[in-house]
Amino acid sequence: MNLSVIIPLLNEEESLQELHNWIVSVMDTHNYSYEVIFIDDGSTDHSWSIIKQLSSENPNIKGIRFLKNFGKSQALHAGFAEAKGDVVITMDADLQDNPEEIPELYRMIMEQHFDLVSGWKKKRYDSVVTKNIPSKLFNWAARKTSGVQLNDFNCGLKAYKNVVVKNVEVSGEMHRYIPVLAKNAGFGKIGEKVVKHQARKYGSTKFGMDRFINGFLDLITIWFLSRFGKRPMHLFGALGSIMFIIGFVAAGIIGVTKLYRLGNHLSANLVTQNPWFYISLTTMIIGTQLFLAGFLGEIILRTKNNEERYKISNTANI
């Protein structure tokens, strides 16, 4: 099978029929073998009824329905598990992603051998204040933090080799960072293509400003997991050791100063009356806790199954 098109959605009943017809037209024009997987993420309108109808009319249409709204990452995870096409395309259901981009995305994966190609909505039809400016700031921070040089991490229109989607774990709200997850899994050839962005035709956006706050929090999480997820001792152990040494040296200086003043018959307050003593003691305690956190993290990693420690893309003569 050439293509799997994965479409997560929430309350998009008005656009589903039109989107389906558009995708089918593109597939038929280029003679692709394909499947379209709609993931209904807990819709409360008639979206699921429409998906069932489309599936009964077209054997290439499949549907997955969640009992409630679990989020886009979980929807994509379910779609990735079902995808059978050589190339997997993800796109939104609100008609803002253009299916006419699919053939070029497919070509870039198959002929230029990209592992992943992300769309870039260079010209947008969203609000400048509530979406465009926050999105530019978010993308800048994501590039600097992850090292993946994409202009639009948030674009839902992406293409993947099938092996990529089978080896990335999309959880929480990490759908924005699938290119980073792919890079961390060893898929380094990541490209970008300028795609058409269309104004929303039906309904209203499901995202508010909170998605950017959550996005930055997720960015911190994925930065930590990327750099220290397999070696927590390198972070916590180093910080803990530095803090303990600083606290120990500070406590030692306080003690030596006390002994010096006593030896020279100078007035000296009790060590416990010196606020710096408690600061140094607290520093040593926090340093010890950080070191233990890193140590426990290493123990947990070493008790996990070996297959979770790395990904194998292929084997030969084994």
C-alpha positions as YAML, in Angstrom:
chain: A
units: angstrom
residues:
- id: 1
  name: MET
  ca: [0.00, 0.00, 0.00]
- id: 2
  name: ASN
  ca: [1.36, 3.42, -0.98]
- id: 3
  name: LEU
  ca: [-0.26, 5.76, 1.51]
- id: 4
  name: SER
  ca: [-1.95, 5.90, 4.88]
- id: 5
  name: VAL
  ca: [-3.65, 9.21, 5.64]
- id: 6
  name: ILE
  ca: [-4.31, 9.74, 9.34]
- id: 7
  name: ILE
  ca: [-6.84, 12.41, 10.30]
- id: 8
  name: PRO
  ca: [-7.54, 13.14, 13.99]
- id: 9
  name: LEU
  ca: [-10.69, 15.17, 14.54]
- id: 10
  name: LEU
  ca: [-13.04, 16.64, 17.10]
- id: 11
  name: ASN
  ca: [-16.49, 17.89, 16.10]
- id: 12
  name: GLU
  ca: [-15.82, 18.39, 12.38]
- id: 13
  name: GLU
  ca: [-19.07, 17.04, 10.93]
- id: 14
  name: GLU
  ca: [-19.40, 19.85, 8.39]
- id: 15
  name: SER
  ca: [-16.03, 19.28, 6.73]
- id: 16
  name: LEU
  ca: [-15.70, 15.47, 6.65]
- id: 17
  name: GLN
  ca: [-17.59, 14.74, 3.43]
- id: 18
  name: GLU
  ca: [-15.81, 17.49, 1.52]
- id: 19
  name: LEU
  ca: [-12.42, 16.43, 2.89]
- id: 20
  name: HIS
  ca: [-13.10, 12.81, 1.97]
- id: 21
  name: ASN
  ca: [-14.05, 13.70, -1.61]
- id: 22
  name: TRP
  ca: [-10.96, 15.87, -1.98]
- id: 23
  name: ILE
  ca: [-8.59, 13.18, -0.73]
- id: 24
  name: VAL
  ca: [-10.18, 10.49, -2.89]
- id: 25
  name: SER
  ca: [-9.89, 12.74, -5.94]
- id: 26
  name: VAL
  ca: [-6.15, 13.21, -5.32]
- id: 27
  name: MET
  ca: [-5.62, 9.48, -4.76]
- id: 28
  name: ASP
  ca: [-7.51, 8.46, -7.88]
- id: 29
  name: THR
  ca: [-5.71, 11.05, -10.02]
- id: 30
  name: HIS
  ca: [-2.32, 9.64, -9.04]
- id: 31
  name: ASN
  ca: [-3.41, 5.97, -8.90]
- id: 32
  name: TYR
  ca: [-2.28, 5.50, -5.32]
- id: 33
  name: SER
  ca: [-3.27, 2.53, -3.23]
- id: 34
  name: TYR
  ca: [-4.33, 4.05, 0.05]
- id: 35
  name: GLU
  ca: [-6.23, 4.03, 3.30]
- id: 36
  name: VAL
  ca: [-7.71, 6.96, 5.17]
- id: 37
  name: ILE
  ca: [-7.96, 6.56, 8.94]
- id: 38
  name: PHE
  ca: [-10.26, 8.99, 10.72]
- id: 39
  name: ILE
  ca: [-9.74, 9.12, 14.50]
- id: 40
  name: ASP
  ca: [-12.76, 10.58, 16.26]
- id: 41
  name: ASP
  ca: [-11.36, 12.04, 19.46]
- id: 42
  name: GLY
  ca: [-14.60, 12.03, 21.44]
- id: 43
  name: SER
  ca: [-16.77, 14.16, 19.15]
- id: 44
  name: THR
  ca: [-20.17, 15.17, 20.48]
- id: 45
  name: ASP
  ca: [-21.67, 16.03, 17.08]
- id: 46
  name: HIS
  ca: [-22.46, 13.67, 14.15]
- id: 47
  name: SER
  ca: [-18.84, 13.18, 13.07]
- id: 48
  name: TRP
  ca: [-18.81, 9.46, 13.88]
- id: 49
  name: SER
  ca: [-22.02, 8.80, 11.97]
- id: 50
  name: ILE
  ca: [-20.51, 10.46, 8.91]
- id: 51
  name: ILE
  ca: [-17.30, 8.43, 9.27]
- id: 52
  name: LYS
  ca: [-19.32, 5.18, 9.43]
- id: 53
  name: GLN
  ca: [-21.24, 6.21, 6.33]
- id: 54
  name: LEU
  ca: [-18.05, 7.04, 4.42]
- id: 55
  name: SER
  ca: [-16.55, 3.71, 5.49]
- id: 56
  name: SER
  ca: [-19.58, 1.79, 4.22]
- id: 57
  name: GLU
  ca: [-19.33, 3.55, 0.85]
- id: 58
  name: ASN
  ca: [-15.55, 3.39, 0.45]
- id: 59
  name: PRO
  ca: [-13.58, 0.33, 1.65]
- id: 60
  name: ASN
  ca: [-10.43, 2.47, 1.89]
- id: 61
  name: ILE
  ca: [-11.94, 4.51, 4.70]
- id: 62
  name: LYS
  ca: [-11.41, 3.37, 8.29]
- id: 63
  name: GLY
  ca: [-12.49, 4.89, 11.57]
- id: 64
  name: ILE
  ca: [-11.42, 4.76, 15.19]
- id: 65
  name: ARG
  ca: [-13.60, 6.29, 17.88]
- id: 66
  name: PHE
  ca: [-12.47, 7.29, 21.38]
- id: 67
  name: LEU
  ca: [-14.97, 7.13, 24.23]
- id: 68
  name: LYS
  ca: [-14.01, 10.68, 25.21]
- id: 69
  name: ASN
  ca: [-11.60, 13.42, 24.21]
- id: 70
  name: PHE
  ca: [-8.09, 12.14, 24.92]
- id: 71
  name: GLY
  ca: [-6.16, 14.64, 22.81]
- id: 72
  name: LYS
  ca: [-4.42, 14.80, 19.46]
- id: 73
  name: SER
  ca: [-1.31, 12.92, 20.57]
- id: 74
  name: GLN
  ca: [-3.34, 9.89, 21.60]
- id: 75
  name: ALA
  ca: [-5.32, 10.05, 18.37]
- id: 76
  name: LEU
  ca: [-2.14, 10.08, 16.30]
- id: 77
  name: HIS
  ca: [-0.72, 7.23, 18.38]
- id: 78
  name: ALA
  ca: [-3.78, 5.10, 17.58]
- id: 79
  name: GLY
  ca: [-3.54, 5.99, 13.89]
- id: 80
  name: PHE
  ca: [0.17, 5.20, 13.73]
- id: 81
  name: ALA
  ca: [-0.48, 1.76, 15.20]
- id: 82
  name: GLU
  ca: [-2.99, 1.00, 12.43]
- id: 83
  name: ALA
  ca: [-1.15, 2.56, 9.47]
- id: 84
  name: LYS
  ca: [-0.02, 0.11, 6.79]
- id: 85
  name: GLY
  ca: [1.09, 2.42, 3.99]
- id: 86
  name: ASP
  ca: [4.72, 2.86, 2.94]
- id: 87
  name: VAL
  ca: [4.24, 6.59, 3.55]
- id: 88
  name: VAL
  ca: [2.09, 7.95, 6.35]
- id: 89
  name: ILE
  ca: [0.47, 11.38, 5.97]
- id: 90
  name: THR
  ca: [-1.06, 13.26, 8.89]
- id: 91
  name: MET
  ca: [-3.42, 16.17, 8.37]
- id: 92
  name: ASP
  ca: [-6.17, 18.04, 10.18]
- id: 93
  name: ALA
  ca: [-9.85, 17.64, 9.38]
- id: 94
  name: ASP
  ca: [-10.79, 21.32, 9.24]
- id: 95
  name: LEU
  ca: [-9.87, 21.77, 5.53]
- id: 96
  name: GLN
  ca: [-7.01, 24.11, 6.40]
- id: 97
  name: ASP
  ca: [-4.56, 21.45, 5.19]
- id: 98
  name: ASN
  ca: [-4.61, 20.98, 1.42]
- id: 99
  name: PRO
  ca: [-4.72, 17.33, 0.15]
- id: 100
  name: GLU
  ca: [-3.16, 18.52, -3.11]
- id: 101
  name: GLU
  ca: [0.14, 18.63, -1.21]
- id: 102
  name: ILE
  ca: [0.11, 14.85, -0.67]
- id: 103
  name: PRO
  ca: [1.74, 13.78, -3.99]
- id: 104
  name: GLU
  ca: [4.78, 16.02, -3.46]
- id: 105
  name: LEU
  ca: [5.15, 14.93, 0.15]
- id: 106
  name: TYR
  ca: [4.96, 11.31, -1.01]
- id: 107
  name: ARG
  ca: [7.61, 11.95, -3.67]
- id: 108
  name: MET
  ca: [9.98, 13.57, -1.17]
- id: 109
  name: ILE
  ca: [9.78, 10.50, 1.07]
- id: 110
  name: MET
  ca: [10.06, 7.90, -1.68]
- id: 111
  name: GLU
  ca: [12.47, 9.59, -4.10]
- id: 112
  name: GLN
  ca: [14.50, 11.96, -1.93]
- id: 113
  name: HIS
  ca: [14.51, 9.43, 0.92]
- id: 114
  name: PHE
  ca: [13.52, 11.76, 3.72]
- id: 115
  name: ASP
  ca: [12.51, 10.05, 6.94]
- id: 116
  name: LEU
  ca: [10.05, 12.83, 7.71]
- id: 117
  name: VAL
  ca: [8.82, 15.90, 5.85]
- id: 118
  name: SER
  ca: [7.01, 18.62, 7.79]
- id: 119
  name: GLY
  ca: [4.72, 21.18, 6.21]
- id: 120
  name: TRP
  ca: [5.44, 24.88, 6.63]
- id: 121
  name: LYS
  ca: [2.45, 27.20, 6.48]
- id: 122
  name: LYS
  ca: [4.52, 30.18, 5.42]
- id: 123
  name: LYS
  ca: [1.48, 32.30, 4.60]
- id: 124
  name: ARG
  ca: [-1.20, 31.91, 7.25]
- id: 125
  name: TYR
  ca: [-4.80, 33.03, 7.50]
- id: 126
  name: ASP
  ca: [-4.97, 33.00, 11.29]
- id: 127
  name: SER
  ca: [-5.13, 35.91, 13.72]
- id: 128
  name: VAL
  ca: [-1.78, 37.69, 13.88]
- id: 129
  name: VAL
  ca: [-2.00, 38.46, 17.61]
- id: 130
  name: THR
  ca: [-3.47, 35.23, 18.98]
- id: 131
  name: LYS
  ca: [-1.80, 32.72, 16.66]
- id: 132
  name: ASN
  ca: [0.89, 34.01, 14.31]
- id: 133
  name: ILE
  ca: [3.11, 35.88, 16.79]
- id: 134
  name: PRO
  ca: [2.89, 33.22, 19.56]
- id: 135
  name: SER
  ca: [3.53, 30.55, 16.92]
- id: 136
  name: LYS
  ca: [6.68, 32.28, 15.67]
- id: 137
  name: LEU
  ca: [7.97, 32.62, 19.22]
- id: 138
  name: PHE
  ca: [7.17, 28.99, 19.95]
- id: 139
  name: ASN
  ca: [8.88, 27.74, 16.79]
- id: 140
  name: TRP
  ca: [11.98, 29.81, 17.50]
- id: 141
  name: ALA
  ca: [12.25, 28.33, 21.00]
- id: 142
  name: ALA
  ca: [11.68, 24.80, 19.65]
- id: 143
  name: ARG
  ca: [14.47, 25.21, 17.07]
- id: 144
  name: LYS
  ca: [16.94, 26.54, 19.61]
- id: 145
  name: THR
  ca: [16.13, 23.88, 22.18]
- id: 146
  name: SER
  ca: [15.81, 20.80, 19.99]
- id: 147
  name: GLY
  ca: [18.31, 21.49, 17.23]
- id: 148
  name: VAL
  ca: [15.70, 20.51, 14.61]
- id: 149
  name: GLN
  ca: [15.63, 23.32, 12.07]
- id: 150
  name: LEU
  ca: [11.95, 23.54, 11.16]
- id: 151
  name: ASN
  ca: [9.98, 26.73, 10.71]
- id: 152
  name: ASP
  ca: [6.60, 25.28, 11.67]
- id: 153
  name: PHE
  ca: [6.50, 22.54, 14.30]
- id: 154
  name: ASN
  ca: [2.75, 22.98, 14.73]
- id: 155
  name: CYS
  ca: [1.75, 22.21, 11.14]
- id: 156
  name: GLY
  ca: [-0.50, 19.15, 11.13]
- id: 157
  name: LEU
  ca: [0.40, 18.24, 7.54]
- id: 158
  name: LYS
  ca: [3.41, 15.92, 7.70]
- id: 159
  name: ALA
  ca: [4.71, 12.86, 5.87]
- id: 160
  name: TYR
  ca: [6.63, 9.96, 7.40]
- id: 161
  name: LYS
  ca: [8.20, 6.70, 6.40]
- id: 162
  name: ASN
  ca: [6.17, 3.92, 7.95]
- id: 163
  name: VAL
  ca: [9.16, 2.78, 10.02]
- id: 164
  name: VAL
  ca: [9.30, 6.22, 11.66]
- id: 165
  name: VAL
  ca: [5.76, 6.16, 13.02]
- id: 166
  name: LYS
  ca: [6.29, 2.64, 14.33]
- id: 167
  name: ASN
  ca: [9.31, 3.76, 16.34]
- id: 168
  name: VAL
  ca: [8.17, 7.00, 17.97]
- id: 169
  name: GLU
  ca: [6.07, 7.08, 21.12]
- id: 170
  name: VAL
  ca: [3.61, 9.98, 20.96]
- id: 171
  name: SER
  ca: [2.10, 10.64, 24.38]
- id: 172
  name: GLY
  ca: [0.81, 13.52, 26.48]
- id: 173
  name: GLU
  ca: [0.81, 16.59, 24.24]
- id: 174
  name: MET
  ca: [3.95, 15.67, 22.33]
- id: 175
  name: HIS
  ca: [2.37, 15.68, 18.86]
- id: 176
  name: ARG
  ca: [3.99, 19.07, 18.24]
- id: 177
  name: TYR
  ca: [7.40, 17.49, 18.69]
- id: 178
  name: ILE
  ca: [7.17, 14.36, 16.57]
- id: 179
  name: PRO
  ca: [10.13, 15.59, 14.45]
- id: 180
  name: VAL
  ca: [12.19, 15.87, 17.65]
- id: 181
  name: LEU
  ca: [11.05, 12.44, 18.80]
- id: 182
  name: ALA
  ca: [11.99, 11.05, 15.38]
- id: 183
  name: LYS
  ca: [15.43, 12.65, 15.58]
- id: 184
  name: ASN
  ca: [15.97, 11.21, 19.05]
- id: 185
  name: ALA
  ca: [14.98, 7.77, 17.75]
- id: 186
  name: GLY
  ca: [17.70, 7.98, 15.10]
- id: 187
  name: PHE
  ca: [15.83, 9.30, 12.05]
- id: 188
  name: GLY
  ca: [17.97, 12.25, 11.11]
- id: 189
  name: LYS
  ca: [16.89, 13.11, 7.56]
- id: 190
  name: ILE
  ca: [14.09, 15.58, 8.29]
- id: 191
  name: GLY
  ca: [12.87, 17.94, 5.59]
- id: 192
  name: GLU
  ca: [10.39, 20.74, 5.22]
- id: 193
  name: LYS
  ca: [8.02, 21.83, 2.47]
- id: 194
  name: VAL
  ca: [6.07, 25.06, 2.11]
- id: 195
  name: VAL
  ca: [2.38, 24.11, 1.97]
- id: 196
  name: LYS
  ca: [-0.81, 26.02, 1.30]
- id: 197
  name: HIS
  ca: [-2.75, 27.17, 4.33]
- id: 198
  name: GLN
  ca: [-6.45, 27.77, 3.87]
- id: 199
  name: ALA
  ca: [-8.80, 29.76, 6.02]
- id: 200
  name: ARG
  ca: [-11.12, 27.67, 8.16]
- id: 201
  name: LYS
  ca: [-14.32, 27.05, 6.22]
- id: 202
  name: TYR
  ca: [-16.52, 25.51, 8.91]
- id: 203
  name: GLY
  ca: [-16.76, 25.65, 12.69]
- id: 204
  name: SER
  ca: [-14.19, 27.21, 14.98]
- id: 205
  name: THR
  ca: [-10.71, 26.36, 16.17]
- id: 206
  name: LYS
  ca: [-10.36, 23.87, 19.02]
- id: 207
  name: PHE
  ca: [-7.16, 25.47, 20.31]
- id: 208
  name: GLY
  ca: [-6.69, 28.52, 22.52]
- id: 209
  name: MET
  ca: [-3.76, 30.39, 23.97]
- id: 210
  name: ASP
  ca: [-3.30, 27.65, 26.56]
- id: 211
  name: ARG
  ca: [-1.85, 25.40, 23.85]
- id: 212
  name: PHE
  ca: [1.20, 27.66, 23.63]
- id: 213
  name: ILE
  ca: [1.72, 27.57, 27.39]
- id: 214
  name: ASN
  ca: [1.41, 23.79, 27.36]
- id: 215
  name: GLY
  ca: [3.63, 23.72, 24.30]
- id: 216
  name: PHE
  ca: [6.48, 25.49, 26.08]
- id: 217
  name: LEU
  ca: [6.11, 23.21, 29.10]
- id: 218
  name: ASP
  ca: [6.23, 20.18, 26.81]
- id: 219
  name: LEU
  ca: [9.28, 21.68, 25.13]
- id: 220
  name: ILE
  ca: [11.11, 21.75, 28.46]
- id: 221
  name: THR
  ca: [10.09, 18.14, 29.06]
- id: 222
  name: ILE
  ca: [11.28, 16.91, 25.70]
- id: 223
  name: TRP
  ca: [14.53, 18.88, 26.00]
- id: 224
  name: PHE
  ca: [15.23, 17.14, 29.29]
- id: 225
  name: LEU
  ca: [14.27, 13.71, 27.96]
- id: 226
  name: SER
  ca: [16.37, 14.27, 24.81]
- id: 227
  name: ARG
  ca: [19.52, 15.18, 26.71]
- id: 228
  name: PHE
  ca: [19.23, 13.31, 29.98]
- id: 229
  name: GLY
  ca: [16.43, 10.77, 29.58]
- id: 230
  name: LYS
  ca: [18.95, 7.93, 29.19]
- id: 231
  name: ARG
  ca: [21.50, 9.29, 31.66]
- id: 232
  name: PRO
  ca: [19.78, 11.17, 34.52]
- id: 233
  name: MET
  ca: [22.90, 10.86, 36.68]
- id: 234
  name: HIS
  ca: [24.72, 13.22, 34.32]
- id: 235
  name: LEU
  ca: [22.33, 16.02, 35.32]
- id: 236
  name: PHE
  ca: [21.20, 15.26, 38.85]
- id: 237
  name: GLY
  ca: [24.49, 13.71, 39.90]
- id: 238
  name: ALA
  ca: [26.52, 16.64, 38.61]
- id: 239
  name: LEU
  ca: [24.24, 19.27, 40.16]
- id: 240
  name: GLY
  ca: [24.03, 17.34, 43.43]
- id: 241
  name: SER
  ca: [27.81, 16.96, 43.65]
- id: 242
  name: ILE
  ca: [28.43, 20.63, 42.93]
- id: 243
  name: MET
  ca: [25.88, 21.76, 45.52]
- id: 244
  name: PHE
  ca: [27.21, 19.34, 48.15]
- id: 245
  name: ILE
  ca: [30.81, 20.49, 47.61]
- id: 246
  name: ILE
  ca: [29.80, 24.16, 47.80]
- id: 247
  name: GLY
  ca: [27.87, 23.55, 51.02]
- id: 248
  name: PHE
  ca: [30.65, 21.43, 52.51]
- id: 249
  name: VAL
  ca: [33.33, 24.00, 51.71]
- id: 250
  name: ALA
  ca: [31.15, 26.80, 53.12]
- id: 251
  name: ALA
  ca: [30.56, 24.83, 56.33]
- id: 252
  name: GLY
  ca: [34.28, 24.12, 56.56]
- id: 253
  name: ILE
  ca: [35.12, 27.81, 56.23]
- id: 254
  name: ILE
  ca: [32.64, 28.65, 59.01]
- id: 255
  name: GLY
  ca: [34.20, 26.00, 61.25]
- id: 256
  name: VAL
  ca: [37.79, 27.07, 60.54]
- id: 257
  name: THR
  ca: [36.88, 30.70, 61.14]
- id: 258
  name: LYS
  ca: [35.37, 29.76, 64.50]
- id: 259
  name: LEU
  ca: [38.48, 27.80, 65.54]
- id: 260
  name: TYR
  ca: [40.77, 30.61, 64.41]
- id: 261
  name: ARG
  ca: [38.93, 33.20, 66.49]
- id: 262
  name: LEU
  ca: [38.91, 30.93, 69.53]
- id: 263
  name: GLY
  ca: [42.64, 30.19, 69.10]
- id: 264
  name: ASN
  ca: [43.40, 33.88, 69.02]
- id: 265
  name: HIS
  ca: [41.15, 34.69, 71.98]
- id: 266
  name: LEU
  ca: [38.78, 36.69, 69.83]
- id: 267
  name: SER
  ca: [35.05, 36.87, 70.39]
- id: 268
  name: ALA
  ca: [33.16, 34.26, 68.39]
- id: 269
  name: ASN
  ca: [29.47, 33.56, 68.13]
- id: 270
  name: LEU
  ca: [28.07, 30.06, 68.17]
- id: 271
  name: VAL
  ca: [28.14, 28.37, 64.78]
- id: 272
  name: THR
  ca: [24.39, 27.83, 65.08]
- id: 273
  name: GLN
  ca: [23.93, 31.59, 65.32]
- id: 274
  name: ASN
  ca: [25.51, 32.10, 61.92]
- id: 275
  name: PRO
  ca: [22.84, 32.13, 59.16]
- id: 276
  name: TRP
  ca: [25.43, 30.96, 56.62]
- id: 277
  name: PHE
  ca: [25.76, 27.71, 58.52]
- id: 278
  name: TYR
  ca: [22.12, 26.85, 57.80]
- id: 279
  name: ILE
  ca: [22.49, 27.94, 54.17]
- id: 280
  name: SER
  ca: [25.48, 25.64, 53.73]
- id: 281
  name: LEU
  ca: [23.72, 22.80, 55.53]
- id: 282
  name: THR
  ca: [20.64, 23.20, 53.32]
- id: 283
  name: THR
  ca: [22.86, 23.24, 50.23]
- id: 284
  name: MET
  ca: [24.47, 19.95, 51.25]
- id: 285
  name: ILE
  ca: [21.09, 18.34, 51.92]
- id: 286
  name: ILE
  ca: [19.66, 19.46, 48.55]
- id: 287
  name: GLY
  ca: [22.84, 18.29, 46.82]
- id: 288
  name: THR
  ca: [22.52, 14.88, 48.44]
- id: 289
  name: GLN
  ca: [18.88, 14.62, 47.36]
- id: 290
  name: LEU
  ca: [19.72, 15.55, 43.78]
- id: 291
  name: PHE
  ca: [22.50, 12.97, 43.69]
- id: 292
  name: LEU
  ca: [20.14, 10.30, 45.01]
- id: 293
  name: ALA
  ca: [17.50, 11.30, 42.42]
- id: 294
  name: GLY
  ca: [20.03, 10.72, 39.65]
- id: 295
  name: PHE
  ca: [21.15, 7.44, 41.21]
- id: 296
  name: LEU
  ca: [17.56, 6.16, 41.49]
- id: 297
  name: GLY
  ca: [16.90, 7.24, 37.90]
- id: 298
  name: GLU
  ca: [19.85, 5.15, 36.71]
- id: 299
  name: ILE
  ca: [18.58, 2.13, 38.66]
- id: 300
  name: ILE
  ca: [15.12, 2.48, 37.10]
- id: 301
  name: LEU
  ca: [16.60, 2.69, 33.59]
- id: 302
  name: ARG
  ca: [18.67, -0.43, 34.14]
- id: 303
  name: THR
  ca: [15.69, -2.45, 35.29]
- id: 304
  name: LYS
  ca: [13.70, -1.68, 32.11]
- id: 305
  name: ASN
  ca: [13.59, -4.12, 29.21]
- id: 306
  name: ASN
  ca: [16.55, -3.80, 26.86]
- id: 307
  name: GLU
  ca: [14.21, -3.32, 23.89]
- id: 308
  name: GLU
  ca: [13.08, -0.01, 25.34]
- id: 309
  name: ARG
  ca: [16.61, 1.36, 25.44]
- id: 310
  name: TYR
  ca: [17.12, 1.62, 21.67]
- id: 311
  name: LYS
  ca: [15.38, 1.18, 18.33]
- id: 312
  name: ILE
  ca: [16.42, -1.24, 15.57]
- id: 313
  name: SER
  ca: [15.43, -0.19, 12.05]
- id: 314
  name: ASN
  ca: [16.33, -3.42, 10.25]
- id: 315
  name: THR
  ca: [18.23, -6.71, 10.50]
- id: 316
  name: ALA
  ca: [19.99, -8.99, 8.05]
- id: 317
  name: ASN
  ca: [21.11, -12.63, 8.27]
- id: 318
  name: ILE
  ca: [20.27, -13.01, 11.94]
...
